[in-house]
Amino acid sequence: MPGFAELEAAGATIGTVRVLTRDIFDLADPKEHRLLFRWANALHRQTRPEVIERALLFKSGDRLSVRQMEETERVLRGARYLYDVKIRPVAWHDGIVDIEVETRDTWSLDPGFSVGRSGGTNTSGIRLKEYNLLGTGVSLSLGRFRNVDRSGNEFLFLNDHAFDSWTAVSYSHAQNSDGRRDEAAVVRPFYALDTRWTAGVTASKDDRLESVYANGVTAARYRHRQSKAELFGGWSPGLVDGWVHRWSLGLSFQNDTYAQAPGEAAPAQLPADRKRVAPFVRHELIEDRYDRQLNRNLIGRPEFFSLGLASTVQLGWATTALGSNEDALLYQGSISHGFEPWRRHMLIAAAKIEGELVGGRAQRQQLGAQAQYYLPQGRRWLFYASAAGDMLTHPGPTDTLLLGGDNGLRGYPLRYQGGDRRALFTVEERFYTNLHVWRLFRIGGAAFADTGRAWGGAHVNTVNPGWLADVGVGLRIVSSRAAFSNVLHIDVAVPLNTAPDMRKVQFLVKTKTSF
């Protein structure tokens, strides 16, 4: 049977498209024909074929395109309820090619407890979440959580394919110990490179206590109430000569109010209330260049890296004529690009900026940049390095960049340093085993070193203000057959620049989306 590249060169047209959805475990495989796996298959509601059909970027009668096949695989693998995706030609006759799309499910019900520890602080949660309700692709979740900032009860509903094949509807509600949060959205996104239009509306309301940190401990708290909404529509000529241009117009609304919290130590100065109502224009540029890799940020599963240029620029004008409390030019932008400077070497660089111009002066501006470097060393070893930096310009009185055990500096308490400048460097030697324990868990490990610093502004750590560093080792565990299979990190980190009241060893347990 010819491959997709040969069929495209021959000008093949797509004939029959057959979708086969498979259960979690392949009982035809002797290693998976076990009682526990049979029970899992029996209790699991298999994904309905029409859910997969709605996500396909091709249909019968289309001219076959290798690019569309590859992009369809990327889209399908983004669904957490799918473990594997295979797209292949199965018959070729008279210029017509029949295609088979085979998917295998994950266990999509997440009942149970979660615990974590980072920066010397514990987190926990209990929830019941279904990522693929009755095989429809709908997510539904109800649970309770506790972290360093607050505890609360959460509800979430998400349907990525409502109304038609690509309109996403979502709603979430949290009743927290310090307030409540509600978010809702109806959005038809630019779901593929050749998508021609988008439209949507989003809204959120959040009432919470914010904390001001000094030397890694809470120094003050205050009430922050925020309301946000956005209405937008956009268009695109689609993919042209390997590039995509997308334009969107919309109206954004944001209202932030601040107040002292009874019974809490107040900050030296509260932020000023801020209201912005702004029409905006947004432009996105995407280069169609992707690379499929294995054992980079996950274990034993294909990953797709965007190596082309991708950028977004948005400009808005907040005006008192529409209800803003002052005139302001709102701006935000991001850019990323991947490079392969030598064979097998991969470097991904990104930068972003966000802020507003009031009276000709930049206000609350944040500029950030990051670079990630991957160098495989055989099938099981990989050297990884990253560098990141952020800077605030004319921040609000409580705005600060935090650094500690919860965001990269693994040997230190959470939010240990603060400032209007921040830098973090990490190197890791990663190891990916070929162990697939009980066909359920994949195992890896890492040795790492971190160094970083946050400085400048009004919230500098006065006890340990200099550069900090740590070294450590960690275990990585992925539940390969579960929709909630983030990477479990179990790390032991030793800080190299300590203060007298700091622990000499930090033990961390945390789930992340990557290695």
C-alpha positions in Angstrom: 0.0 0.0 0.0 1.5 3.4 -1.0 2.2 5.9 1.8 0.4 9.3 2.1 3.3 11.1 0.4 3.1 8.9 -2.7 -0.7 9.1 -2.8 -0.6 12.9 -2.6 2.0 13.0 -5.4 -0.3 10.8 -7.5 -3.2 13.3 -7.0 -5.4 10.9 -4.9 -8.9 11.8 -3.8 -10.2 10.7 -0.4 -12.9 8.1 -0.7 -14.4 6.3 2.3 -13.3 7.5 5.7 -13.8 4.9 8.4 -13.4 5.7 12.1 -12.6 2.9 14.6 -12.7 3.8 18.3 -11.0 1.3 20.5 -11.2 0.6 24.2 -8.6 1.5 26.8 -6.8 -1.9 26.7 -6.2 -4.2 23.7 -7.4 -7.6 24.9 -5.9 -9.2 21.8 -2.5 -8.4 23.3 -1.6 -11.2 25.9 0.1 -8.6 28.0 -3.1 -6.6 28.3 -5.6 -9.6 28.6 -5.9 -9.3 32.4 -8.8 -9.2 34.7 -8.2 -5.6 35.9 -8.0 -4.4 32.2 -11.1 -6.3 31.3 -13.0 -4.6 34.1 -11.7 -1.2 33.1 -12.9 -1.8 29.5 -16.3 -3.0 30.7 -16.8 0.0 33.0 -15.5 2.6 30.5 -17.9 4.2 27.9 -16.0 4.1 24.6 -15.7 7.4 22.6 -18.5 7.7 20.1 -17.2 7.6 16.4 -19.1 10.8 15.6 -16.9 12.6 18.2 -13.8 11.7 16.2 -15.5 12.4 12.9 -16.3 16.0 13.9 -12.6 16.6 14.7 -11.3 15.4 11.4 -9.8 18.1 9.1 -10.6 16.1 5.9 -13.6 14.4 4.4 -14.6 12.2 1.6 -14.1 13.9 -1.8 -11.2 16.1 -0.7 -7.9 15.9 -2.4 -5.5 14.0 -0.2 -3.0 16.2 1.7 -0.2 14.9 3.9 -0.2 18.2 5.8 -3.9 17.7 6.7 -3.2 14.2 7.9 -0.4 15.4 10.1 -2.4 18.3 11.5 -5.4 16.0 12.2 -3.2 13.8 14.2 -1.9 16.8 16.2 -5.5 17.9 16.9 -6.7 14.5 18.0 -3.7 13.9 20.2 -4.6 17.1 22.0 -7.7 15.4 23.4 -6.9 14.0 26.8 -9.4 11.2 26.5 -7.3 9.6 23.6 -4.3 7.5 24.3 -3.3 6.7 20.7 -4.1 7.9 17.1 -3.4 6.1 13.9 -4.4 7.5 10.4 -3.5 5.2 7.5 -4.6 4.4 3.9 -6.3 1.0 3.6 -7.4 0.8 0.0 -6.2 2.5 -3.3 -8.2 2.2 -6.5 -8.9 4.3 -9.6 -7.4 7.4 -8.0 -9.5 7.0 -4.8 -7.9 6.2 -1.4 -9.9 4.9 1.5 -8.7 6.1 4.9 -8.9 4.5 8.3 -8.7 6.5 11.5 -8.1 4.4 14.6 -8.1 5.8 18.1 -7.6 4.2 21.5 -9.2 5.7 24.6 -7.8 6.6 28.0 -9.5 6.0 31.4 -11.4 9.2 31.6 -13.0 9.2 35.0 -10.8 10.8 37.7 -12.2 10.0 41.1 -10.0 10.5 44.1 -7.5 12.6 46.0 -4.5 14.7 45.0 -1.7 15.9 47.3 1.3 18.0 46.6 4.2 19.7 48.3 6.4 22.5 47.0 8.3 25.3 48.7 7.6 23.7 52.1 3.8 24.1 51.6 1.2 21.3 51.1 -1.7 21.3 48.7 -4.5 18.8 48.5 -7.8 18.1 46.7 -10.6 15.7 46.2 -12.7 15.6 43.1 -14.7 13.6 40.6 -13.9 14.6 37.0 -15.1 12.9 33.8 -13.1 14.0 30.7 -15.3 12.1 28.2 -18.8 12.0 29.6 -20.7 9.0 28.1 -18.2 9.0 25.2 -19.2 12.5 24.0 -15.9 14.3 24.7 -17.6 16.5 27.3 -15.8 17.3 30.5 -17.6 17.6 33.8 -15.9 18.1 37.2 -16.9 18.6 40.8 -14.3 18.8 43.6 -12.7 20.5 46.6 -9.2 21.9 46.8 -6.8 23.5 49.3 -3.6 25.5 48.5 -1.5 28.2 50.0 -3.9 30.9 49.0 -7.3 29.5 49.6 -9.6 26.5 49.8 -12.8 26.0 48.0 -15.3 23.9 46.0 -15.1 23.9 42.2 -17.5 23.0 39.3 -16.5 22.8 35.7 -18.3 22.0 32.4 -16.6 22.0 29.0 -17.9 20.9 25.6 -15.4 21.6 22.8 -17.9 20.5 20.1 -21.2 22.1 20.9 -23.8 23.3 18.3 -21.6 22.5 15.4 -18.3 20.6 15.1 -16.0 23.3 16.6 -17.9 25.6 19.0 -16.6 25.3 22.6 -18.9 26.1 25.5 -17.5 26.3 29.0 -18.6 27.3 32.5 -16.8 27.1 35.8 -17.7 28.2 39.3 -15.6 28.2 42.5 -16.9 29.0 46.0 -13.8 29.8 47.9 -12.8 30.5 51.5 -12.0 34.1 50.5 -14.6 34.8 47.8 -16.0 33.3 44.6 -15.1 33.0 40.9 -17.3 32.4 37.8 -16.2 32.1 34.2 -18.2 31.4 31.0 -17.3 31.3 27.3 -18.8 30.4 23.9 -16.0 30.4 21.3 -15.5 29.1 17.8 -11.7 29.2 17.6 -9.3 29.1 14.7 -9.1 25.4 15.2 -6.9 24.6 12.3 -4.3 26.3 10.1 -6.8 26.6 7.2 -9.8 27.8 9.4 -11.3 31.0 7.8 -13.2 32.6 10.7 -13.6 32.8 14.5 -16.1 34.4 16.9 -16.8 34.3 20.6 -17.7 35.8 23.9 -16.0 35.3 27.2 -16.8 36.6 30.7 -15.5 36.2 34.2 -16.0 37.6 37.7 -13.6 37.0 40.5 -13.7 38.1 44.2 -10.6 37.1 46.2 -7.9 38.1 48.7 -4.5 38.9 47.3 -1.3 38.4 49.3 1.8 40.5 49.5 4.9 38.5 50.3 8.1 39.5 52.1 11.0 37.1 52.6 8.8 34.1 51.6 5.9 34.8 54.1 2.6 36.7 53.8 3.1 40.3 54.9 -0.3 41.8 53.9 -3.6 40.9 52.3 -6.2 42.9 50.5 -9.5 42.4 48.7 -9.5 42.4 44.9 -12.7 42.3 42.8 -12.3 41.8 39.1 -14.8 41.6 36.2 -13.7 40.9 32.7 -15.5 40.3 29.3 -14.5 40.1 25.7 -16.5 40.0 22.4 -14.7 39.3 19.2 -14.8 38.1 15.6 -12.1 37.3 13.2 -11.2 36.1 9.7 -8.3 34.6 7.8 -7.4 33.7 4.2 -6.2 30.4 5.5 -2.9 28.7 4.9 -1.1 30.3 1.9 2.4 29.3 0.9 3.1 27.8 4.4 1.9 30.9 6.3 -1.3 31.9 8.1 -2.5 35.4 8.7 -5.4 36.0 11.1 -7.2 39.2 11.9 -9.7 39.8 14.7 -11.7 42.8 15.9 -13.4 43.0 19.3 -14.3 44.9 22.4 -12.8 44.2 25.8 -13.9 45.2 29.3 -12.0 44.9 32.6 -12.9 46.5 36.0 -10.6 46.0 39.0 -11.4 47.4 42.4 -9.4 47.1 45.6 -10.2 47.4 49.3 -8.7 46.6 52.7 -9.7 43.2 54.1 -11.1 43.3 57.7 -8.9 41.4 60.1 -5.9 41.3 57.7 -2.7 43.4 57.7 -3.1 46.0 54.9 -0.4 46.8 52.4 1.4 50.1 52.6 -0.5 51.3 49.6 -3.5 49.8 47.7 -3.6 49.7 43.9 -5.8 52.4 42.3 -9.2 51.1 41.0 -9.0 50.6 37.3 -11.6 50.3 34.5 -10.9 49.7 30.9 -13.4 49.5 28.0 -11.5 49.1 24.8 -12.1 48.3 21.1 -9.2 46.2 19.9 -7.6 44.8 16.8 -5.5 41.5 16.9 -3.2 40.0 14.3 -1.7 36.5 14.4 1.0 35.1 12.1 1.8 31.4 12.1 4.4 29.5 10.0 3.4 25.9 9.2 6.4 24.1 10.6 6.1 21.3 13.1 8.3 18.6 14.4 7.2 15.2 15.9 9.4 13.9 18.6 9.5 11.3 21.4 10.8 11.6 24.9 11.2 15.3 25.4 8.6 16.7 27.8 6.6 13.4 28.1 7.6 9.7 28.3 6.8 7.3 25.5 4.2 9.5 23.7 4.5 11.6 20.6 5.0 15.3 21.1 4.6 18.1 18.5 6.8 21.2 18.6 6.1 24.3 16.7 9.4 25.3 15.1 8.1 28.0 12.8 7.6 31.6 13.6 4.4 32.4 15.6 3.4 35.8 16.7 0.4 37.7 18.1 -0.1 41.5 18.4 -3.1 43.1 20.0 -3.7 46.9 20.3 -6.7 48.4 22.1 -7.8 51.9 22.9 -9.5 52.5 26.3 -11.5 55.7 26.3 -13.5 57.6 28.8 -16.2 58.0 26.2 -17.0 54.3 26.6 -16.7 54.3 30.4 -13.0 53.8 31.1 -11.7 55.9 34.0 -8.9 57.2 31.8 -7.7 57.1 28.2 -5.0 54.4 27.6 -3.4 52.5 24.7 -3.5 48.8 25.7 -1.0 46.6 24.1 0.2 42.9 24.2 2.2 40.8 22.0 4.1 37.5 21.9 6.5 35.8 19.5 8.1 32.4 19.4 10.4 30.5 17.0 12.1 27.1 16.9 15.6 26.4 15.7 17.6 23.3 14.9 21.2 24.8 14.8 22.7 21.3 14.5 21.4 17.9 13.9 19.3 16.6 16.8 19.7 19.9 18.6 16.5 21.9 19.2 16.1 25.4 20.6 12.8 27.1 21.1 12.8 30.9 22.0 9.8 33.0 23.0 9.1 36.5 24.2 6.0 38.5 25.3 5.1 42.0 26.3 1.9 43.4 27.9 1.1 46.9 29.3 -0.6 50.2 28.7 0.4 53.7 27.6 -1.2 56.4 29.7 -0.2 60.0 29.0 2.7 58.9 26.9 4.1 56.8 29.8 4.2 53.0 30.0 2.3 51.7 33.0 2.2 48.2 34.5 4.3 46.8 31.7 5.6 43.3 31.9 8.3 42.0 29.5 9.3 38.4 29.5 11.5 36.0 27.5 12.4 32.3 27.6 14.6 29.9 25.7 14.5 26.0 26.0 17.2 23.7 24.6 16.9 20.0 24.0 19.8 17.7 23.1 19.1 13.9 22.9 22.0 11.7 24.0 20.9 8.3 22.7 17.4 6.8 23.0 17.1 7.2 26.8 19.1 10.3 27.8 18.5 13.9 27.1 20.2 17.2 28.2 17.7 20.0 28.8 18.5 23.7 29.6 16.2 26.7 30.0 16.7 30.4 30.7 13.9 32.8 31.5 13.7 36.5 32.5 10.9 39.0 33.3 10.8 42.7 34.0 8.1 45.1 35.3 8.1 48.8 34.2 6.2 51.2 36.5 4.2 48.5 38.3 1.4 49.0 40.6 2.1 49.2 44.4 1.5 45.5 45.0 2.7 44.1 41.6 5.7 41.9 42.0 7.5 39.0 40.3 7.9 36.1 42.7 10.5 33.3 42.7 10.7 30.2 44.9 9.9 26.6 45.3 6.6 26.8 43.5 7.8 28.3 40.2 11.2 26.9 39.4 13.7 27.4 42.3 13.0 24.0 43.7 15.3 24.1 46.8 13.6 27.2 48.4 10.3 28.1 50.1 7.6 29.2 47.8 7.5 32.9 46.7 10.8 33.3 48.6 12.1 36.3 46.6 10.2 39.2 45.0 11.0 42.2 42.8 10.4 43.9 39.5 13.2 41.9 37.9 13.4 38.1 37.8 15.8 35.6 36.2 15.9 31.7 36.3 18.2 29.2 34.7 17.8 25.5 34.8 19.8 22.5 33.5 18.6 18.9 33.7 19.9 15.5 32.7 16.8 13.5 31.9 16.5 9.7 31.7 13.6 7.9 30.1 13.3 4.3 31.0 11.5 1.7 28.8 9.6 0.5 31.8 5.8 0.4 31.3 4.7 -0.9 34.7 1.6 -3.1 34.4 1.0 -1.2 31.1 -0.2 1.7 33.3 2.8 3.8 34.4 5.9 5.1 32.6 9.0 5.9 34.6 11.7 8.5 34.2 14.1 10.5 36.2 16.2 13.7 36.3 19.2 15.3 37.9 18.9 19.1 38.0 20.4 22.4 39.0 18.5 25.7 39.3 19.8 29.2 39.8 17.9 32.5 39.9 17.1 35.7 41.5 14.2 38.3 41.9 15.3 41.8 42.7 14.4 45.5 42.5 11.3 47.3 43.6 9.5 47.4 47.0 9.3 43.7 47.8 12.9 42.5 47.8 13.9 39.7 50.2 15.9 41.5 52.8 17.2 38.3 54.5 18.6 36.6 51.4 18.5 39.1 48.5 21.3 37.6 46.2 21.5 34.9 43.6 20.1 31.6 44.8 20.9 28.1 43.6 19.9 24.5 44.2 20.7 21.0 43.0 18.7 17.8 43.2 17.3 14.6 41.8 13.8 13.5 41.0 11.6 10.7 39.8 9.0 11.2 37.0 5.9 9.0 36.8 3.2 9.2 34.1 -0.1 7.3 34.3 -0.1 6.5 30.6 -3.7 5.2 30.2 -5.5 7.9 32.2 -6.9 11.2 30.7 -5.5 13.0 33.8 -1.9 11.7 33.1 0.1 14.7 33.9 3.7 14.0 34.9 4.1 13.4 38.7 7.3 15.0 40.0 8.9 13.6 43.2 12.0 15.7 43.8 14.6 16.2 46.5 16.4 19.5 46.3 19.2 21.0 48.3 19.5 24.8 48.5 23.1 26.1 48.1 22.5 29.6 49.5 20.5 29.3 52.7 19.3 31.5 55.5 19.5 30.3 59.1 15.7 29.5 59.3 15.6 27.5 56.0 15.5 23.8 55.7 18.6 22.2 54.3 16.6 19.8 52.1 13.3 20.4 50.3 11.0 17.5 49.4 8.6 18.3 46.6 5.6 16.3 45.2 3.8 18.0 42.3 2.0 17.2 39.1 2.9 19.2 35.9 2.0 19.0 32.3 5.6 18.2 31.3 8.8 16.5 32.4 
